Amino acid sequence: IDDFVAYLDGSLGVALLRSEAGWLAAESGYPIGLVGFVGTSSPDPLRSTVRKLNSLLADEGMPFTTTSVAGNEFYIFEDSGREAVAYGVTDQRFLIGTSSSDLGRIGGGGANLTGNPAYAAAIDALPGDDYAVSFFADVAAMVEVFGADGDVRVALDPFNAVIAGTSIDGSRYRGSLIVLIDYDG
């Protein structure tokens, strides 16, 4: 706990993305990848812990490979020749996911969620400025990326986004779940 969890002191999230890489996509037959991430203000001690973990896993017969993406070192464990899990530490967060290429998409920079118009609209829909976002899904973008046909598409088309947030005032907690819908007619 002191060598790992204590350094995970930032925001956390999970990203679901379209990906052909990794064991999950291969075994499920669906182009999907997952990346979990937690912010850190102490990347160097966290990197040291990850290197110790890698050494322990290698001693137990779980060899890993290393790759560098955008100057960050990621570690990869394979199953049947496919990446099963990859993880590493950037200057801002610890990442773990279904493939190194998926980690590279999150850990190498790229688009920021705050630039997403659906996210901005969802933030505006929260009932105050003091809400911490705990969940966001851009439903419309997910339908486009992952595809939907027939009745499923008709059912999902009105939904733009879903957001959940929490506000804390002393000992009072207030949670909100908002579904943004385009209602036509």
C-alpha positions as CSV (number, residue, x, y, z in Angstrom):
1,I,0.0,0.0,0.0
2,D,2.7,2.5,1.0
3,D,4.8,1.7,-2.1
4,F,2.0,1.9,-4.6
5,V,-1.5,3.1,-3.6
6,A,-0.1,6.0,-1.6
7,Y,1.2,7.5,-4.9
8,L,-2.1,7.3,-6.7
9,D,-3.4,10.6,-5.5
10,G,-5.1,12.1,-8.6
11,S,-8.2,11.7,-10.6
12,L,-9.1,8.3,-11.9
13,G,-11.0,7.1,-14.9
14,V,-11.7,4.3,-17.3
15,A,-11.7,4.7,-21.1
16,L,-13.5,2.3,-23.4
17,L,-12.2,2.6,-26.9
18,R,-12.3,1.0,-30.3
19,S,-9.2,-1.1,-30.7
20,E,-8.1,-4.1,-32.8
21,A,-5.1,-4.6,-30.5
22,G,-4.7,-7.0,-27.6
23,W,-6.1,-10.2,-26.3
24,L,-9.5,-8.7,-25.3
25,A,-10.3,-7.7,-28.9
26,A,-9.0,-11.0,-30.3
27,E,-10.9,-13.2,-27.8
28,S,-14.2,-11.3,-27.8
29,G,-14.2,-10.9,-31.6
30,Y,-15.2,-7.3,-31.0
31,P,-12.8,-4.3,-31.6
32,I,-12.7,-3.1,-28.0
33,G,-10.0,-1.9,-25.6
34,L,-10.0,-0.7,-22.0
35,V,-7.7,1.7,-20.2
36,G,-7.8,2.5,-16.6
37,F,-5.8,5.4,-15.2
38,V,-5.1,7.2,-11.9
39,G,-3.3,10.5,-11.5
40,T,-0.1,10.7,-9.6
41,S,1.9,13.7,-8.2
42,S,4.9,11.3,-7.6
43,P,5.7,9.5,-10.8
44,D,9.3,8.6,-10.0
45,P,8.6,6.6,-6.8
46,L,5.7,5.0,-8.5
47,R,8.0,4.0,-11.4
48,S,10.4,2.4,-8.9
49,T,7.5,0.3,-7.4
50,V,6.4,-0.8,-10.9
51,R,10.0,-1.9,-11.7
52,K,10.1,-3.9,-8.4
53,L,6.7,-5.5,-9.3
54,N,8.0,-6.5,-12.7
55,S,11.0,-8.1,-11.1
56,L,8.8,-10.1,-8.8
57,L,6.5,-11.2,-11.6
58,A,9.5,-12.2,-13.8
59,D,10.8,-14.3,-10.8
60,E,7.4,-16.1,-10.8
61,G,7.8,-17.0,-14.5
62,M,5.7,-14.1,-15.9
63,P,8.2,-12.5,-18.4
64,F,7.3,-9.1,-19.8
65,T,8.4,-7.0,-22.7
66,T,9.0,-3.2,-22.7
67,T,8.0,-0.6,-25.2
68,S,8.3,3.2,-25.2
69,V,5.5,5.4,-26.4
70,A,5.8,9.2,-26.4
71,G,8.8,8.9,-24.0
72,N,6.9,6.7,-21.5
73,E,8.0,3.1,-20.7
74,F,5.1,0.6,-20.8
75,Y,5.3,-3.0,-19.7
76,I,3.4,-5.8,-21.6
77,F,2.4,-9.3,-20.6
78,E,1.3,-11.6,-23.4
79,D,-1.0,-14.6,-23.6
80,S,-0.7,-16.9,-26.7
81,G,1.3,-14.2,-28.5
82,R,-1.2,-11.4,-27.9
83,E,-0.9,-8.5,-25.5
84,A,-3.1,-9.4,-22.5
85,V,-2.3,-6.5,-20.2
86,A,0.0,-3.4,-20.5
87,Y,0.8,-0.8,-17.8
88,G,3.2,2.0,-17.1
89,V,3.6,5.4,-15.5
90,T,3.7,8.7,-17.3
91,D,4.6,12.1,-15.7
92,Q,0.9,12.5,-14.7
93,R,-0.7,9.0,-14.2
94,F,-0.5,5.3,-13.8
95,L,-2.1,3.5,-16.7
96,I,-3.2,-0.1,-17.2
97,G,-5.0,-1.5,-20.2
98,T,-5.6,-4.2,-22.7
99,S,-2.7,-3.2,-25.1
100,S,0.3,-0.9,-25.2
101,S,-1.2,0.9,-28.3
102,D,-4.3,1.7,-26.2
103,L,-2.1,3.0,-23.4
104,G,-0.2,5.1,-25.9
105,R,-3.5,6.7,-27.1
106,I,-4.2,7.9,-23.5
107,G,-0.7,8.3,-22.1
108,G,0.8,9.9,-25.2
109,G,-1.4,13.0,-25.0
110,G,-4.0,13.6,-27.6
111,A,-7.4,15.1,-27.4
112,N,-8.5,16.3,-24.0
113,L,-12.0,15.5,-22.8
114,T,-12.7,19.2,-22.0
115,G,-12.6,19.9,-25.7
116,N,-15.5,17.5,-26.3
117,P,-18.8,19.5,-27.0
118,A,-20.9,16.7,-25.4
119,Y,-18.8,16.8,-22.2
120,A,-19.1,20.6,-22.1
121,A,-22.9,20.4,-22.5
122,A,-23.0,17.7,-19.8
123,I,-20.9,19.8,-17.4
124,D,-23.3,22.8,-18.0
125,A,-26.2,20.5,-17.1
126,L,-24.9,19.7,-13.6
127,P,-26.8,21.8,-11.0
128,G,-23.8,23.8,-9.8
129,D,-20.1,24.6,-10.2
130,D,-19.0,22.6,-7.2
131,Y,-19.6,19.1,-8.7
132,A,-16.8,16.6,-9.2
133,V,-17.5,14.4,-12.2
134,S,-17.5,10.7,-11.4
135,F,-18.8,9.3,-14.7
136,F,-19.2,10.6,-18.2
137,A,-20.2,8.7,-21.4
138,D,-20.5,10.3,-24.8
139,V,-23.3,8.0,-26.0
140,A,-23.6,9.5,-29.4
141,A,-19.9,9.1,-30.1
142,M,-19.9,5.6,-28.8
143,V,-22.8,4.7,-31.1
144,E,-20.8,6.1,-34.0
145,V,-17.5,4.5,-33.0
146,F,-18.8,1.0,-32.1
147,G,-21.8,1.0,-34.5
148,A,-25.4,0.2,-34.0
149,D,-28.0,-0.9,-36.5
150,G,-31.8,-1.2,-36.7
151,D,-33.8,-1.0,-33.5
152,V,-30.7,-0.6,-31.4
153,R,-29.7,2.6,-33.3
154,V,-33.3,3.9,-33.2
155,A,-33.3,3.4,-29.4
156,L,-29.9,5.1,-28.9
157,D,-30.1,7.9,-31.4
158,P,-31.9,10.4,-29.0
159,F,-29.2,10.0,-26.3
160,N,-26.2,12.4,-26.4
161,A,-24.4,11.8,-23.1
162,V,-24.7,10.6,-19.5
163,I,-22.9,12.3,-16.7
164,A,-22.8,11.7,-12.9
165,G,-21.3,14.1,-10.4
166,T,-21.1,14.7,-6.7
167,S,-21.0,17.8,-4.6
168,I,-19.8,17.8,-1.0
169,D,-20.7,20.5,1.5
170,G,-19.4,19.7,5.0
171,S,-21.2,16.4,5.9
172,R,-23.7,16.7,3.1
173,Y,-23.2,14.8,-0.2
174,R,-25.4,15.5,-3.2
175,G,-25.2,13.3,-6.3
176,S,-26.7,13.9,-9.7
177,L,-27.1,11.7,-12.7
178,I,-28.1,13.5,-15.9
179,V,-29.0,12.0,-19.2
180,L,-28.8,14.4,-22.1
181,I,-31.4,13.6,-24.7
182,D,-32.3,15.3,-28.0
183,Y,-36.1,15.2,-28.1
184,D,-37.5,15.9,-31.5
185,G,-41.2,16.5,-31.6
